[in-house]
Amino acid sequence: MPVPKPPREDRSLRGRTVLVTGGSRGIGRAIAEDLGRAGADVAVGYVKDRTAAESLVLELERMGRAARAFGADLSRPPEVHRLLQEVGAWTTRLDGLVTSGGIYRGSPVEGTSASEWEEVLRVDLIGSFETIREGLPLLRTSKDPSVVTVSSVLGSHPAAGGVAYQSAKAGVEQMTRVLARELAPRVRVNAVAPGFIRTDLNRGGHEDPGYHAFVSGGTPLGRWGEPEDVAPAVRFLLGPGSRGINGVVLAVDGGIPLG
Ligand SMILES: NC(=O)c1ccc[n+]([C@@H]2O[C@H](COP(=O)([O-])OP(=O)(O)OC[C@H]3O[C@@H](n4cnc5c(N)ncnc54)[C@H](OP(=O)(O)O)[C@@H]3O)[C@@H](O)[C@H]2O)c1
């Protein structure tokens, strides 16, 4: 299905600067591209795929935006600290932060080791928190800063397999509400909760015809999501149109919880 591009005239983020962790690939990349089209300058986070991050920077520069790639492992707090220092040296003001950097592990209960718990919690939950906390001094230089975390439909609707991942995402949702409460009124904090989105993260799933059909059949909209489905929701939560919204988890899941 062709993915509609945002209307050309949407420049709601013109003059704003946003850091997108996990910007090199998947959902984060689609978000960064969309924000660039809406006028934002973008700091692109990645951990390994520097080539992908640099190619996105070129794409954003071709749109006339300022962009730079920043490598850091979110599971390592000193690297997250350095990331925000480097972003702060590049831009004096940060208006938005999107924490899309993340990993998925889907082991059944008996196969879920303590190290799987630790790995997933360190990247998906603690890494997101560290990024926000370290980003606060920069965010507070903005007139109306907005943070968007990335949960999952699995953060509130359980499925068999991946207990560590699903618990981390449940944590991301409660963390979002706590931060929204504690950082108000200065900084807004909201989440998006995507459903099953076709990216590298679940390539094994969407390339398996049986599982592909299973997910499509269990989704009222009748299809897998695309990264470009998630991006406009993030743009909205970062932009002026959501100025009264704080502490919500916006589902972008095709209605999966409706059954
Ligand atoms: N795909 C889905 O169905 C789905 C559904 C719900 C929620 N989500 C969530 O959406 C977010 C993005 O997922 P995706 O599907 O876009 O995944 P993806 O295509 O695998 O991309 C993952 C991104 O995160 C970065 N990353 C991974 N580990 C990192 C680390 N330790 N430190 C810093 N960056 C790291 C990767 O950087 P490199 O390119 O450098 O490796 C890449 O940019 C995740 O939080 C995921 O849980 C995804």
The ligand as a Gaussian input file, in Angstrom:
#p B3LYP/6-31G(d) Opt

LIG

0 1
 N        8.800000      -2.672000      14.651000
 C        7.759000      -2.838000      15.466000
 O        6.836000      -3.623000      15.182000
 C        7.655000      -2.074000      16.753000
 C        6.442000      -2.109000      17.430000
 C        6.314000      -1.410000      18.611000
 C        7.369000      -0.704000      19.111000
 N        8.537000      -0.678000      18.437000
 C        9.626000       0.077000      19.028000
 O       10.053000       1.076000      18.121000
 C       11.424000       1.370000      18.365000
 C       12.171000       1.288000      17.059000
 O       12.047000      -0.028000      16.557000
 P       12.262000      -0.367000      15.009000
 O       11.224000      -1.348000      14.640000
 O       12.411000       0.867000      14.256000
 O       13.646000      -1.154000      15.108000
 P       14.862000      -1.277000      14.080000
 O       14.403000      -1.100000      12.677000
 O       15.559000      -2.527000      14.469000
 O       15.789000      -0.020000      14.457000
 C       16.324000       0.046000      15.737000
 C       17.014000       1.382000      15.898000
 O       17.495000       1.478000      17.248000
 C       18.895000       1.650000      17.256000
 N       19.450000       0.938000      18.408000
 C       19.349000      -0.390000      18.693000
 N       20.023000      -0.685000      19.822000
 C       20.566000       0.486000      20.253000
 C       21.406000       0.826000      21.328000
 N       21.849000      -0.086000      22.221000
 N       21.797000       2.111000      21.450000
 C       21.388000       3.057000      20.560000
 N       20.593000       2.798000      19.508000
 C       20.197000       1.514000      19.359000
 C       19.379000       1.104000      15.918000
 O       20.631000       1.697000      15.568000
 P       21.602000       1.008000      14.438000
 O       20.926000       1.276000      13.095000
 O       22.883000       1.760000      14.566000
 O       21.682000      -0.425000      14.758000
 C       18.240000       1.529000      15.000000
 O       18.358000       2.877000      14.643000
 C       11.889000       0.362000      19.406000
 O       11.838000       0.964000      20.684000
 C       10.859000      -0.731000      19.322000
 O       10.715000      -1.439000      20.527000
 C        8.710000      -1.341000      17.265000

